[in-house]
């Protein structure tokens, strides 16, 4: 509990992971909606490239926290 109070352990990476899966699920639902109501090729493109772009975006956010953890380890040495 002390780790959370003193911000030694970050909960943001856990939240980011959960948000990633919610975003992928929403992307798939939206892509299928677009595929069957408006434009099949556009929906297919969203279905293919949406999760990839989401992954890159969320990985960048995770890297920021990994950098913080590495800097903290260097400081502690």
C-alpha positions as CSV (number, residue, x, y, z in Angstrom):
1,X,0.0,0.0,0.0
2,X,2.9,2.3,0.8
3,X,4.1,1.9,-2.8
4,X,0.9,3.4,-4.1
5,X,0.8,6.2,-1.7
6,X,4.4,7.3,-2.4
7,X,4.0,6.8,-6.2
8,X,6.8,4.1,-6.2
9,X,4.5,1.7,-8.1
10,X,2.6,3.0,-11.0
11,X,-0.9,1.9,-11.8
12,X,-1.1,3.8,-15.1
13,X,0.5,0.9,-17.1
14,X,-2.3,-1.4,-15.9
15,X,-4.9,1.1,-16.8
16,X,-3.3,1.7,-20.2
17,X,-3.4,-2.0,-20.9
18,X,-7.1,-2.2,-20.0
19,X,-7.8,0.9,-22.1
20,X,-6.0,-0.7,-25.1
21,X,-8.2,-3.7,-25.1
22,X,-11.3,-1.6,-24.7
23,X,-10.1,0.5,-27.7
24,X,-9.4,-2.6,-29.8
25,X,-12.9,-3.9,-29.1
26,X,-14.5,-0.6,-30.0
27,X,-12.4,-0.5,-33.2
28,X,-13.6,-3.9,-34.2
29,X,-17.2,-3.1,-33.5
30,X,-16.9,0.2,-35.4
31,X,-15.1,-1.5,-38.3
32,X,-17.8,-4.1,-38.7
33,X,-20.5,-1.4,-38.5
34,X,-18.8,0.6,-41.3
35,X,-18.2,-2.6,-43.4
36,X,-21.8,-3.5,-43.4
37,X,-23.5,-0.1,-43.5
38,X,-21.3,2.3,-45.5
39,X,-18.1,1.1,-47.2
40,X,-16.7,-2.4,-47.1
41,X,-13.1,-1.4,-48.0
42,X,-13.1,1.4,-45.5
43,X,-14.3,-0.9,-42.7
44,X,-11.8,-3.5,-43.7
45,X,-9.0,-0.9,-43.6
46,X,-10.1,0.2,-40.1
47,X,-10.3,-3.4,-39.0
48,X,-6.7,-4.1,-40.2
49,X,-4.9,-0.8,-39.4
50,X,-6.9,0.4,-36.4
51,X,-5.5,-2.2,-33.9
52,X,-2.0,-1.7,-35.3
53,X,-2.2,2.1,-34.8
54,X,-3.7,1.6,-31.4
55,X,-0.9,-0.7,-30.4
56,X,1.8,1.8,-31.5
57,X,0.0,4.6,-29.6
58,X,-0.4,2.6,-26.4
59,X,3.2,1.2,-26.6
60,X,4.5,4.7,-26.7
61,X,2.7,5.5,-23.5
62,X,4.0,2.3,-21.9
63,X,7.6,3.2,-23.0
64,X,7.3,6.5,-21.1
65,X,6.6,4.6,-17.9
66,X,9.4,2.1,-18.6
67,X,11.8,5.0,-19.0
68,X,10.6,6.3,-15.6
69,X,11.2,2.9,-13.9
70,X,14.7,2.6,-15.5
71,X,15.6,6.1,-14.3
72,X,14.4,5.2,-10.8
73,X,16.6,2.1,-10.8
74,X,19.6,4.1,-12.0
75,X,19.0,6.6,-9.2
76,X,18.7,3.9,-6.6
77,X,22.1,2.5,-7.6
